[in-house]
Amino acid sequence: MKLARVVGTVVSTVKDENMQGKKILLVRALDASGQVTGEPFVALDSVGAGVGEDVFYARGKEGSFPWHPQPVPSDASIVGILDPFNFPTRESHTGTEGTQK
Amino acid sequence: MILGRIAGTIVATRKDEMLRGKKLLIVQLIDPETQEAKSPAAYQVCVDTVGAGARETVITVSGSSARFSSGLADHPVDSAIVAIVDTIDLHKEEEL
């Protein structure tokens, strides 16, 4: 998986039936230190992520698997949300080693 | 997935048997901020599965996930249009 930040949303009424009821978000890739690097692209949300949150997402065919066996046509789906103020590679605000709690 | 705009239609009489009856469109990738086409090099030939029309903004899915869109199971296709975009709401860096 890769890290990303949610930077926006996309609304679409006419879409593949298996995309109905799923949130379409705009995300930008993050590098390992949490800096935004990539251009915005589209990812489906399977865990309730919101704009501004740091997340990680699965790419390719596995992008469809959060809803398996439903054939969802997604090549990028958010499968996890990072806890705030606890970025894995950065000293977290509590001063402890930046390990994932 | 990637945002794009319909830039043209492909007409191909001789093609893979499974592509018969499929609408093939050229989708030019757009920059979500300006909604302008990026460059002529950034495009996809996509199977349209939602009835997209000329110049509409769409979402395309690539790779084997494209075969999960309706009617494309086991087709020789790695890119499909799966949604027609109504609105794009992109937050500025400072707003986050």
Backbone of each chain as ProteinMPNN parsed JSONL, in Angstrom:
{"seq_chain_A": "MKLARVVGTVVSTVKDENMQGKKILLVRALDASGQVTGEPFVALDSVGAGVGEDVFYARGKEGSFPWHPQPVPSDASIVGILDPFNFPTRESHTGTEGTQK", "coords_chain_A": {"N_chain_A": [[0.848, -1.208, 0.0], [0.21, 2.39, -0.153], [0.906, 5.687, 1.138], [-1.326, 8.489, 1.559], [-2.919, 11.753, 1.267], [-6.171, 12.941, 1.9], [-7.697, 15.13, -0.277], [-9.939, 16.132, -1.452], [-13.279, 15.821, -2.906], [-15.373, 13.898, -5.171], [-18.319, 14.136, -7.016], [-20.668, 11.987, -8.455], [-23.384, 11.012, -10.323], [-24.234, 9.372, -12.432], [-22.956, 6.35, -12.833], [-20.942, 3.319, -12.6], [-22.867, 0.57, -11.54], [-21.952, -0.844, -9.333], [-20.543, 0.997, -7.997], [-22.223, 2.545, -6.683], [-23.303, 4.353, -3.787], [-20.814, 4.492, -2.687], [-18.121, 6.426, -1.404], [-16.437, 8.811, -3.37], [-13.244, 9.918, -3.47], [-10.717, 12.545, -3.673], [-7.278, 12.202, -3.705], [-3.847, 12.85, -2.68], [-0.584, 11.612, -3.21], [1.666, 10.741, -0.534], [5.046, 11.227, 0.646], [7.524, 9.252, 2.447], [8.002, 10.818, 4.617], [5.769, 12.181, 5.002], [5.224, 14.307, 3.381], [3.365, 15.997, 0.842], [3.426, 14.65, -2.385], [2.488, 13.742, -4.886], [0.247, 14.224, -7.776], [-3.259, 15.114, -7.625], [-5.446, 12.303, -7.521], [-8.05, 9.854, -8.132], [-9.731, 8.016, -5.606], [-11.514, 5.267, -4.168], [-13.463, 5.206, -1.174], [-13.287, 3.081, 1.61], [-13.395, 3.084, 4.297], [-14.421, 5.288, 5.563], [-13.034, 7.745, 5.321], [-12.088, 11.225, 5.565], [-11.847, 14.597, 4.155], [-8.591, 15.958, 4.378], [-7.529, 14.054, 6.026], [-4.878, 11.721, 6.715], [-4.156, 8.819, 4.951], [-3.976, 5.281, 3.985], [-3.769, 3.358, 0.948], [-4.946, 0.745, -1.246], [-3.772, -0.469, -4.366], [-4.454, -1.211, -7.871], [-5.874, -4.384, -8.875], [-6.519, -5.212, -6.343], [-7.726, -3.062, -5.288], [-10.359, -3.414, -5.511], [-11.065, -5.214, -3.614], [-11.947, -4.567, -0.911], [-14.662, -4.721, -1.011], [-15.147, -7.242, -1.794], [-17.161, -10.197, -2.493], [-18.205, -8.442, -4.388], [-18.108, -6.993, -7.629], [-16.365, -4.366, -7.801], [-15.368, -1.679, -9.747], [-12.525, -0.594, -9.15], [-9.294, 0.872, -9.034], [-7.903, 1.933, -7.029], [-8.2, 2.114, -3.677], [-9.074, 3.384, -0.512], [-7.95, 1.943, 2.41], [-7.318, 2.283, 5.006], [-6.967, 4.547, 7.802], [-4.698, 6.888, 9.047], [-3.834, 7.346, 12.495], [-4.401, 10.55, 13.949], [-1.757, 12.996, 14.472], [0.255, 11.154, 14.737], [2.225, 10.368, 12.94], [3.838, 7.765, 11.221], [6.655, 7.978, 10.685], [7.588, 10.105, 11.998], [8.679, 12.141, 14.761], [6.332, 11.811, 17.228], [3.875, 14.071, 18.704], [3.962, 13.625, 21.373], [6.474, 13.271, 22.024], [7.54, 10.797, 22.208], [9.253, 7.931, 20.725], [8.623, 7.73, 17.247], [6.751, 5.609, 16.966], [4.186, 3.461, 15.728], [1.305, 3.464, 17.644]], "CA_chain_A": [[0.0, 0.0, 0.0], [0.931, 3.664, -0.165], [0.293, 6.727, 1.973], [-1.885, 9.612, 0.798], [-3.749, 12.684, 2.035], [-7.434, 13.202, 1.201], [-7.689, 16.57, -0.587], [-11.178, 16.598, -2.061], [-14.31, 14.814, -3.182], [-15.948, 13.946, -6.513], [-19.714, 13.69, -7.01], [-21.055, 11.419, -9.75], [-24.649, 10.28, -10.218], [-24.245, 8.319, -13.453], [-21.696, 5.616, -12.661], [-21.078, 1.866, -12.551], [-23.827, 0.248, -10.467], [-21.257, -1.328, -8.137], [-19.912, 2.135, -7.297], [-23.291, 3.274, -5.99], [-23.221, 4.352, -2.329], [-19.426, 4.537, -2.198], [-17.608, 7.782, -1.498], [-15.33, 8.994, -4.313], [-12.401, 10.973, -2.903], [-9.492, 12.942, -4.371], [-6.151, 12.075, -2.783], [-2.517, 13.102, -3.237], [0.375, 10.697, -2.599], [2.607, 11.3, 0.434], [6.304, 10.47, 0.729], [7.624, 8.559, 3.74], [8.056, 11.768, 5.741], [4.451, 12.797, 5.125], [5.082, 15.475, 2.507], [2.567, 15.698, -0.352], [4.329, 14.625, -3.556], [1.899, 13.465, -6.198], [-0.893, 15.009, -8.277], [-4.501, 14.494, -7.15], [-6.115, 11.272, -8.329], [-9.33, 9.442, -7.544], [-9.712, 6.747, -4.87], [-12.773, 4.974, -3.486], [-13.252, 5.123, 0.27], [-13.99, 1.925, 2.21], [-13.273, 3.128, 5.76], [-14.979, 6.521, 6.113], [-12.021, 8.806, 5.413], [-12.596, 12.554, 5.216], [-10.851, 15.516, 3.596], [-7.579, 16.402, 5.33], [-6.979, 12.929, 6.779], [-3.839, 10.905, 6.084], [-4.695, 7.468, 4.794], [-3.211, 4.459, 3.04], [-4.707, 2.817, -0.023], [-4.498, -0.405, -2.044], [-3.859, -0.154, -5.798], [-4.624, -2.33, -8.799], [-7.071, -5.221, -8.732], [-6.866, -5.311, -4.919], [-8.561, -1.907, -4.961], [-11.769, -3.825, -5.516], [-11.308, -6.278, -2.641], [-12.69, -4.236, 0.305], [-16.085, -5.05, -1.182], [-15.213, -8.59, -2.356], [-17.002, -10.518, -3.915], [-18.873, -7.505, -5.304], [-17.105, -6.552, -8.612], [-16.285, -2.9, -7.816], [-14.292, -1.302, -10.675], [-11.657, 0.416, -8.544], [-7.882, 0.49, -9.027], [-7.27, 2.599, -5.872], [-9.204, 2.224, -2.615], [-8.536, 3.677, 0.815], [-8.231, 0.805, 3.285], [-6.947, 2.578, 6.391], [-6.781, 5.955, 8.148], [-3.653, 7.024, 10.068], [-4.239, 8.105, 13.678], [-3.852, 11.91, 13.877], [-0.591, 13.349, 15.307], [1.07, 9.982, 15.049], [2.722, 9.931, 11.643], [4.757, 6.683, 11.556], [8.106, 8.192, 10.599], [7.922, 11.425, 12.54], [8.544, 12.219, 16.222], [4.938, 12.254, 17.473], [3.846, 15.266, 19.569], [4.194, 13.289, 22.799], [7.925, 13.191, 22.203], [8.048, 9.41, 22.224], [9.723, 7.467, 19.406], [7.452, 7.83, 16.355], [6.263, 4.264, 16.56], [2.712, 3.361, 15.63], [0.827, 2.912, 18.942]], "C_chain_A": [[0.869, 1.238, 0.0], [0.174, 4.649, 0.725], [-0.268, 7.831, 1.078], [-2.631, 10.534, 1.753], [-5.018, 12.946, 1.236], [-7.547, 14.71, 0.984], [-8.986, 17.04, -1.232], [-12.157, 15.469, -2.308], [-14.798, 14.979, -4.614], [-17.373, 13.42, -6.403], [-20.055, 13.178, -8.397], [-22.343, 10.635, -9.564], [-24.686, 9.118, -11.206], [-22.91, 7.591, -13.364], [-22.005, 4.128, -12.633], [-21.95, 1.499, -11.347], [-23.118, -0.209, -9.195], [-20.495, -0.218, -7.415], [-20.95, 2.923, -6.514], [-23.05, 3.223, -4.482], [-21.802, 4.368, -1.795], [-18.88, 5.933, -2.41], [-16.421, 7.829, -2.453], [-14.509, 10.18, -3.813], [-11.251, 11.312, -3.839], [-8.364, 12.869, -3.351], [-4.861, 12.473, -3.494], [-1.526, 12.217, -2.495], [1.252, 11.465, -1.603], [3.932, 10.541, 0.317], [6.432, 9.945, 2.163], [7.676, 9.54, 4.911], [6.732, 12.516, 5.876], [4.272, 14.041, 4.293], [4.272, 15.071, 1.271], [3.498, 15.7, -1.558], [3.555, 14.556, -4.862], [0.817, 14.457, -6.584], [-2.169, 14.349, -7.764], [-4.987, 13.409, -8.106], [-7.287, 10.752, -7.516], [-9.165, 8.114, -6.81], [-11.084, 6.543, -4.235], [-12.491, 4.816, -2.004], [-14.004, 3.921, 0.829], [-13.975, 1.996, 3.727], [-13.778, 4.449, 6.346], [-13.97, 7.644, 6.261], [-12.639, 10.138, 4.996], [-11.471, 13.433, 4.702], [-9.891, 15.951, 4.7], [-6.925, 15.262, 6.084], [-5.872, 12.245, 5.983], [-4.322, 9.465, 6.094], [-3.659, 6.584, 4.116], [-4.213, 3.715, 2.176], [-4.077, 1.637, -0.764], [-4.721, -0.073, -3.515], [-4.103, -1.422, -6.603], [-5.899, -3.097, -8.51], [-7.512, -5.284, -7.268], [-7.707, -4.107, -4.473], [-10.033, -2.276, -4.897], [-12.11, -4.721, -4.325], [-11.967, -5.849, -1.333], [-14.165, -4.616, 0.219], [-16.252, -6.453, -1.759], [-16.382, -9.348, -1.755], [-17.706, -9.563, -4.879], [-17.836, -6.94, -6.285], [-17.062, -5.029, -8.715], [-15.113, -2.49, -8.708], [-13.406, -0.215, -10.077], [-10.21, -0.051, -8.612], [-7.134, 1.236, -7.93], [-8.347, 2.788, -4.818], [-8.529, 2.425, -1.272], [-8.947, 2.561, 1.76], [-7.823, 1.074, 4.722], [-6.724, 4.063, 6.593], [-5.731, 6.041, 9.248], [-4.219, 7.765, 11.273], [-3.631, 9.498, 13.594], [-2.671, 12.068, 14.831], [0.282, 12.139, 15.608], [1.669, 9.437, 13.753], [3.88, 8.964, 11.86], [6.234, 7.044, 11.543], [8.515, 9.514, 11.238], [7.804, 11.357, 14.057], [7.104, 12.637, 16.516], [4.956, 13.305, 18.575], [4.151, 14.892, 21.012], [5.688, 13.052, 23.027], [8.447, 11.777, 22.215], [8.538, 9.06, 20.818], [8.493, 7.416, 18.489], [6.909, 6.486, 15.969], [4.745, 4.272, 16.567], [2.207, 2.76, 16.941], [-0.16, 1.794, 18.661]], "O_chain_A": [[2.091, 1.163, 0.133], [-1.009, 4.479, 1.022], [0.241, 8.079, -0.015], [-2.939, 10.164, 2.886], [-4.953, 13.151, 0.024], [-7.499, 15.482, 1.942], [-9.127, 18.226, -1.531], [-11.902, 14.314, -1.965], [-14.663, 16.05, -5.207], [-17.614, 12.388, -5.776], [-19.773, 13.838, -9.397], [-22.402, 9.709, -8.755], [-25.116, 8.017, -10.864], [-21.87, 8.12, -13.756], [-23.166, 3.72, -12.642], [-21.785, 2.057, -10.262], [-23.623, 0.012, -8.094], [-19.884, -0.444, -6.37], [-20.614, 3.848, -5.774], [-22.645, 2.19, -3.95], [-21.595, 4.269, -0.586], [-19.126, 6.559, -3.441], [-15.512, 7.003, -2.369], [-15.007, 11.304, -3.739], [-10.852, 10.505, -4.679], [-8.483, 13.413, -2.253], [-4.774, 12.445, -4.722], [-1.616, 12.082, -1.274], [1.544, 12.648, -1.783], [3.953, 9.369, -0.06], [5.55, 10.169, 2.991], [7.429, 9.16, 6.056], [6.581, 13.374, 6.745], [3.29, 14.764, 4.459], [4.445, 13.983, 0.721], [4.274, 16.639, -1.742], [3.908, 15.224, -5.834], [0.505, 15.391, -5.846], [-2.171, 13.148, -7.494], [-4.948, 13.567, -9.326], [-7.495, 11.149, -6.37], [-8.535, 7.192, -7.327], [-11.738, 7.499, -3.818], [-11.42, 4.352, -1.612], [-15.195, 3.747, 0.571], [-14.477, 1.09, 4.393], [-13.573, 4.699, 7.534], [-14.036, 8.415, 7.218], [-13.573, 10.188, 4.196], [-10.296, 13.077, 4.792], [-10.31, 16.272, 5.812], [-5.887, 15.454, 6.716], [-5.911, 12.191, 4.754], [-4.824, 8.962, 7.099], [-2.595, 7.058, 3.717], [-5.347, 3.467, 2.587], [-2.857, 1.539, -0.894], [-5.732, 0.53, -3.875], [-3.981, -2.539, -6.101], [-6.869, -2.555, -7.98], [-8.702, -5.393, -6.971], [-8.323, -4.134, -3.408], [-10.847, -1.559, -4.313], [-13.283, -4.968, -4.046], [-12.526, -6.716, -0.661], [-14.831, -4.809, 1.237], [-17.35, -6.829, -2.168], [-16.618, -9.176, -0.559], [-17.792, -9.853, -6.072], [-16.791, -6.455, -5.851], [-17.662, -4.459, -9.626], [-13.981, -2.904, -8.46], [-13.518, 0.953, -10.449], [-9.906, -1.202, -8.298], [-5.905, 1.201, -7.875], [-9.303, 3.535, -5.031], [-7.558, 1.749, -0.93], [-10.132, 2.262, 1.904], [-7.959, 0.198, 5.576], [-6.335, 4.765, 5.66], [-5.841, 5.358, 10.266], [-4.996, 8.706, 11.11], [-2.469, 9.635, 13.211], [-2.581, 11.385, 15.851], [0.973, 12.109, 16.626], [1.637, 8.235, 13.49], [4.814, 9.283, 12.596], [7.005, 6.474, 12.315], [9.636, 9.987, 11.049], [6.966, 10.633, 14.593], [6.689, 13.717, 16.094], [5.941, 13.42, 19.304], [4.557, 15.748, 21.798], [6.098, 12.67, 24.123], [9.659, 11.561, 22.23], [8.28, 9.782, 19.855], [7.408, 7.077, 18.96], [6.633, 6.229, 14.797], [4.114, 5.007, 17.327], [2.628, 1.667, 17.319], [-0.688, 1.188, 19.593]]}, "seq_chain_B": "MILGRIAGTIVATRKDEMLRGKKLLIVQLIDPETQEAKSPAAYQVCVDTVGAGARETVITVSGSSARFSSGLADHPVDSAIVAIVDTIDLHKEEEL", "coords_chain_B": {"N_chain_B": [[-8.061, 5.673, -9.493], [-8.529, 7.828, -12.401], [-9.111, 11.21, -13.4], [-10.682, 12.403, -16.342], [-11.312, 13.728, -19.711], [-13.64, 13.32, -22.343], [-12.264, 12.976, -25.483], [-12.463, 12.052, -28.01], [-13.674, 9.649, -30.457], [-13.282, 6.166, -31.169], [-13.259, 4.375, -34.13], [-13.341, 1.168, -35.237], [-13.355, -1.287, -37.409], [-12.203, -3.798, -37.779], [-11.395, -5.714, -35.171], [-10.685, -7.083, -31.889], [-12.697, -9.855, -31.252], [-14.226, -9.811, -28.881], [-14.527, -7.161, -28.446], [-16.509, -6.236, -29.932], [-19.363, -4.203, -30.386], [-18.744, -2.643, -28.262], [-18.31, 0.619, -26.977], [-15.656, 2.631, -27.906], [-13.645, 5.065, -26.583], [-11.583, 8.031, -26.686], [-9.899, 9.216, -23.946], [-8.799, 12.102, -22.502], [-6.478, 12.882, -20.021], [-7.104, 14.993, -17.228], [-6.123, 17.925, -15.368], [-7.013, 18.046, -12.082], [-7.178, 20.473, -10.717], [-7.231, 22.676, -12.518], [-8.864, 21.651, -14.354], [-8.119, 21.394, -16.93], [-7.001, 19.819, -19.981], [-4.201, 17.679, -19.68], [-1.656, 16.839, -21.267], [-1.165, 16.019, -24.758], [0.036, 13.586, -24.64], [-0.934, 12.366, -22.429], [-3.272, 10.242, -22.256], [-6.006, 7.894, -22.643], [-7.213, 4.953, -24.231], [-10.406, 3.996, -23.831], [-12.969, 1.675, -22.809], [-16.329, 2.518, -22.92], [-18.583, 2.346, -20.313], [-20.722, 3.61, -19.268], [-22.093, 5.34, -20.882], [-20.947, 7.819, -21.752], [-20.669, 11.149, -23.071], [-19.433, 13.37, -25.72], [-16.787, 15.47, -24.683], [-17.487, 15.299, -21.989], [-16.715, 15.189, -18.465], [-15.04, 12.54, -16.928], [-14.519, 9.485, -14.959], [-11.875, 7.248, -15.101], [-10.947, 3.812, -14.877], [-8.089, 1.767, -14.401], [-6.01, -1.037, -15.49], [-6.351, -4.437, -14.237], [-8.591, -4.062, -12.763], [-10.337, -2.774, -14.374], [-11.751, -4.701, -15.652], [-13.707, -5.336, -13.9], [-15.751, -3.691, -14.309], [-19.1, -3.105, -15.611], [-20.085, -5.67, -17.796], [-17.572, -6.297, -18.802], [-16.161, -8.503, -18.059], [-13.451, -10.739, -18.341], [-12.597, -9.583, -20.711], [-10.371, -8.264, -23.262], [-9.291, -5.804, -22.0], [-7.932, -2.911, -20.488], [-8.693, -0.535, -19.503], [-11.349, 1.484, -18.486], [-14.288, 3.516, -18.673], [-15.971, 4.524, -15.879], [-17.575, 6.295, -14.539], [-19.516, 9.308, -14.764], [-18.655, 12.567, -14.203], [-20.176, 14.837, -11.93], [-19.557, 17.039, -10.129], [-16.42, 18.448, -9.047], [-14.644, 18.778, -6.11], [-12.087, 20.338, -4.909], [-9.835, 20.79, -2.318], [-7.805, 23.502, -1.269], [-4.27, 23.458, -0.465], [-3.775, 24.951, 1.884], [-6.161, 24.865, 3.165], [-6.388, 22.468, 4.363]], "CA_chain_B": [[-8.71, 6.054, -10.766], [-8.009, 9.086, -12.937], [-10.104, 12.09, -14.011], [-10.353, 12.711, -17.733], [-12.383, 14.319, -20.519], [-13.778, 12.61, -23.615], [-11.622, 13.798, -26.518], [-12.698, 11.53, -29.351], [-14.261, 8.307, -30.566], [-12.496, 5.244, -32.003], [-14.06, 3.492, -34.982], [-12.414, 0.112, -35.7], [-14.178, -2.407, -37.869], [-11.492, -5.055, -37.476], [-10.865, -5.637, -33.791], [-10.882, -8.323, -31.152], [-14.1, -10.304, -31.278], [-14.944, -9.439, -27.652], [-14.734, -5.696, -28.38], [-17.666, -5.894, -30.785], [-20.484, -3.613, -29.659], [-18.277, -1.797, -27.145], [-17.964, 1.961, -27.437], [-14.26, 2.945, -27.558], [-13.468, 6.513, -26.574], [-10.282, 8.543, -26.257], [-10.059, 10.068, -22.76], [-7.586, 12.877, -22.172], [-6.413, 13.088, -18.577], [-7.166, 16.426, -16.921], [-5.584, 18.35, -14.079], [-8.212, 18.313, -11.286], [-7.265, 21.863, -10.236], [-7.641, 23.604, -13.581], [-9.773, 20.879, -15.225], [-7.618, 21.477, -18.307], [-6.313, 18.594, -20.413], [-2.777, 17.774, -19.324], [-0.886, 16.953, -22.525], [-1.659, 14.997, -25.691], [0.639, 12.287, -24.318], [-1.654, 11.775, -21.288], [-4.617, 9.863, -22.706], [-6.285, 6.45, -22.572], [-8.333, 4.43, -25.024], [-11.223, 3.343, -22.811], [-14.31, 1.184, -23.138], [-17.318, 3.3, -22.178], [-19.612, 1.454, -19.748], [-21.794, 4.41, -18.635], [-22.748, 6.208, -21.857], [-20.383, 9.175, -21.677], [-20.739, 11.866, -24.35], [-18.252, 14.18, -26.063], [-16.335, 16.534, -23.779], [-17.907, 15.134, -20.59], [-15.655, 14.805, -17.526], [-15.326, 11.164, -16.506], [-13.52, 8.784, -14.157], [-11.476, 5.998, -15.754], [-10.251, 2.838, -14.03], [-7.08, 1.105, -15.253], [-5.493, -2.316, -15.031], [-7.33, -5.531, -14.274], [-9.847, -3.628, -12.139], [-11.264, -2.313, -15.43], [-12.604, -5.827, -16.064], [-14.802, -5.479, -12.945], [-16.88, -2.82, -14.685], [-20.193, -3.969, -16.105], [-20.017, -6.209, -19.142], [-16.201, -6.434, -19.33], [-15.46, -9.652, -17.474], [-12.655, -11.551, -19.278], [-12.376, -8.881, -21.987], [-8.996, -7.759, -23.4], [-9.459, -4.366, -21.757], [-7.279, -2.526, -19.213], [-9.095, 0.821, -19.13], [-12.791, 1.63, -18.72], [-14.934, 4.685, -18.073], [-16.915, 3.966, -14.911], [-18.435, 7.322, -13.922], [-19.557, 10.643, -15.357], [-18.481, 13.458, -13.05], [-21.036, 16.012, -11.813], [-18.755, 18.133, -9.582], [-15.135, 18.144, -8.422], [-14.428, 19.726, -5.012], [-10.685, 20.12, -4.527], [-9.471, 21.757, -1.28], [-6.453, 24.04, -1.4], [-3.341, 22.931, 0.54], [-3.869, 25.658, 3.177], [-7.445, 24.614, 3.827], [-6.442, 21.138, 4.992]], "C_chain_B": [[-8.226, 7.438, -11.175], [-9.15, 9.877, -13.573], [-9.702, 12.392, -15.443], [-11.533, 13.337, -18.443], [-12.416, 13.573, -21.836], [-13.248, 13.504, -24.732], [-11.904, 13.259, -27.911], [-13.255, 10.115, -29.313], [-13.411, 7.456, -31.486], [-13.475, 4.409, -32.83], [-13.097, 2.449, -35.539], [-13.252, -1.088, -36.117], [-13.497, -3.718, -37.532], [-10.86, -4.901, -36.106], [-11.164, -6.963, -33.127], [-12.386, -8.612, -31.059], [-14.873, -9.782, -30.065], [-15.206, -7.935, -27.579], [-15.912, -5.264, -29.244], [-18.752, -5.293, -29.914], [-20.059, -2.768, -28.473], [-17.917, -0.423, -27.704], [-16.552, 2.275, -26.957], [-14.061, 4.445, -27.675], [-12.029, 6.862, -26.204], [-10.554, 9.483, -25.081], [-8.744, 10.779, -22.508], [-7.59, 13.186, -20.696], [-6.387, 14.584, -18.3], [-6.548, 16.684, -15.554], [-6.784, 18.73, -13.211], [-8.338, 19.776, -10.848], [-7.824, 22.771, -11.316], [-8.713, 22.969, -14.475], [-9.399, 21.039, -16.687], [-6.963, 20.15, -18.676], [-4.829, 18.757, -20.135], [-1.958, 17.942, -20.591], [-1.377, 15.848, -23.441], [-1.11, 13.599, -25.37], [-0.166, 11.584, -23.223], [-3.076, 11.449, -21.725], [-4.787, 8.355, -22.506], [-7.312, 6.117, -23.648], [-9.162, 3.598, -24.054], [-12.495, 2.756, -23.416], [-15.278, 1.982, -22.272], [-18.389, 2.358, -21.645], [-20.772, 2.253, -19.154], [-22.435, 5.403, -19.606], [-22.252, 7.637, -21.814], [-20.426, 9.822, -23.058], [-19.516, 12.743, -24.544], [-18.035, 15.259, -25.012], [-16.851, 16.389, -22.345], [-16.699, 14.771, -19.74], [-16.022, 13.459, -16.926], [-14.25, 10.66, -15.552], [-13.179, 7.489, -14.893], [-10.744, 5.119, -14.742], [-9.287, 2.067, -14.92], [-6.679, -0.242, -14.65], [-6.595, -3.361, -14.989], [-8.629, -5.119, -13.58], [-10.853, -3.174, -13.189], [-12.225, -3.432, -15.819], [-13.712, -6.094, -15.043], [-15.965, -4.567, -13.321], [-17.883, -3.654, -15.48], [-19.933, -4.391, -17.544], [-18.608, -6.434, -19.652], [-15.442, -7.606, -18.737], [-14.741, -10.422, -18.582], [-12.484, -10.894, -20.641], [-10.927, -8.393, -22.04], [-8.994, -6.239, -23.238], [-8.72, -4.016, -20.468], [-7.652, -1.099, -18.826], [-10.566, 1.005, -19.479], [-13.277, 2.915, -18.064], [-16.024, 4.153, -17.148], [-17.804, 5.012, -14.264], [-18.38, 8.606, -14.734], [-19.592, 11.62, -14.194], [-19.488, 14.597, -13.088], [-20.205, 17.191, -11.298], [-17.457, 17.599, -8.995], [-14.911, 19.195, -7.342], [-13.028, 19.468, -4.475], [-10.292, 21.197, -3.529], [-8.041, 22.221, -1.504], [-5.596, 23.493, -0.249], [-3.56, 23.595, 1.9], [-5.141, 25.275, 3.918], [-7.41, 23.317, 4.624], [-6.019, 21.19, 6.449]], "O_chain_B": [[-7.588, 8.138, -10.389], [-10.041, 9.305, -14.201], [-8.525, 12.61, -15.731], [-12.617, 13.469, -17.875], [-11.373, 13.228, -22.392], [-13.706, 14.632, -24.915], [-11.616, 13.933, -28.899], [-13.297, 9.475, -28.263], [-12.873, 7.955, -32.474], [-14.404, 3.811, -32.288], [-12.143, 2.796, -36.235], [-13.788, -1.811, -35.276], [-14.143, -4.65, -37.052], [-9.946, -4.104, -35.892], [-11.8, -7.845, -33.705], [-13.205, -7.724, -30.821], [-16.025, -9.364, -30.189], [-16.004, -7.479, -26.759], [-16.27, -4.087, -29.286], [-19.038, -5.802, -28.831], [-20.903, -2.233, -27.754], [-17.302, -0.313, -28.764], [-16.266, 2.2, -25.762], [-14.28, 5.029, -28.736], [-11.347, 6.107, -25.511], [-11.337, 10.425, -25.199], [-7.706, 10.144, -22.324], [-8.578, 13.692, -20.164], [-5.749, 15.352, -19.02], [-6.462, 15.795, -14.706], [-7.514, 19.656, -13.566], [-9.444, 20.272, -10.633], [-8.759, 23.536, -11.081], [-9.38, 23.657, -15.249], [-10.229, 20.852, -17.577], [-6.438, 19.443, -17.816], [-4.266, 19.835, -20.327], [-1.602, 19.063, -20.956], [-1.938, 14.855, -22.978], [-1.684, 12.581, -25.757], [-0.102, 10.362, -23.091], [-3.979, 12.274, -21.585], [-3.823, 7.641, -22.233], [-8.19, 6.93, -23.938], [-8.674, 2.605, -23.513], [-13.027, 3.268, -24.401], [-15.089, 2.114, -21.063], [-19.036, 1.651, -22.418], [-21.703, 1.669, -18.6], [-23.246, 6.229, -19.186], [-23.052, 8.572, -21.837], [-20.248, 9.156, -24.078], [-18.668, 12.853, -23.659], [-18.982, 15.875, -24.523], [-16.656, 17.307, -21.548], [-15.767, 14.127, -20.221], [-17.147, 13.248, -16.475], [-13.218, 11.301, -15.357], [-14.069, 6.725, -15.264], [-10.023, 5.609, -13.873], [-9.617, 1.744, -16.061], [-6.959, -0.544, -13.49], [-7.64, -3.203, -15.62], [-9.663, -5.756, -13.784], [-12.061, -3.181, -12.95], [-13.349, -3.181, -16.252], [-14.56, -6.959, -15.262], [-17.04, -4.652, -12.729], [-17.573, -4.747, -15.956], [-19.603, -3.568, -18.398], [-18.439, -6.737, -20.833], [-14.224, -7.701, -18.887], [-15.326, -10.724, -19.622], [-12.249, -11.588, -21.63], [-10.319, -8.136, -21.001], [-8.737, -5.492, -24.183], [-8.85, -4.721, -19.468], [-7.029, -0.507, -17.944], [-10.99, 0.729, -20.601], [-12.75, 3.344, -17.037], [-16.903, 3.411, -17.587], [-18.708, 4.657, -13.507], [-17.35, 8.952, -15.313], [-20.444, 11.521, -13.31], [-19.656, 15.253, -14.116], [-20.148, 18.233, -11.952], [-17.389, 16.468, -8.514], [-14.982, 20.391, -7.628], [-12.796, 18.535, -3.706], [-10.395, 22.385, -3.832], [-7.173, 21.433, -1.88], [-6.117, 23.116, 0.801], [-3.54, 22.93, 2.935], [-5.2, 25.349, 5.145], [-8.28, 23.075, 5.461], [-6.008, 20.161, 7.125]]}, "name": "protein", "num_of_chains": 2, "seq": "MKLARVVGTVVSTVKDENMQGKKILLVRALDASGQVTGEPFVALDSVGAGVGEDVFYARGKEGSFPWHPQPVPSDASIVGILDPFNFPTRESHTGTEGTQKMILGRIAGTIVATRKDEMLRGKKLLIVQLIDPETQEAKSPAAYQVCVDTVGAGARETVITVSGSSARFSSGLADHPVDSAIVAIVDTIDLHKEEEL"}
